[in-house]
């Protein structure tokens, strides 16, 4: 399963979030039908753009609890001082993707930033 972890600024639109997801998929050499779900920090649960992007792409949205983001944080590759100060994790997108993918999930590539949104892809395929 491929998980798209999302981070975004307040008010990011579904179009902007979708662009970040498509850029991350393209960067990883994947088609959009490879996507299994979208994950975002629970604190972003009121962002309509994230929910709309999941609906537009036909995949479920999972909101990840802060404790789960923090548990996945050490497995991220991107370190943003700004995100760490705001969210308590080094990368919101990478942490969300890894947490939603489970303890054996691995990043396919570091987060991709497009405008006000970031997307990181994780998979739990090949995990033992």
Helices and strands as residue ranges (DSSP letters): E 2-8, H 14-27, G 32-34, E 35-41, G 42-44, H 48-57, E 60-64, H 66-73, H 81-87, H 92-101, E 106-114, E 117-123
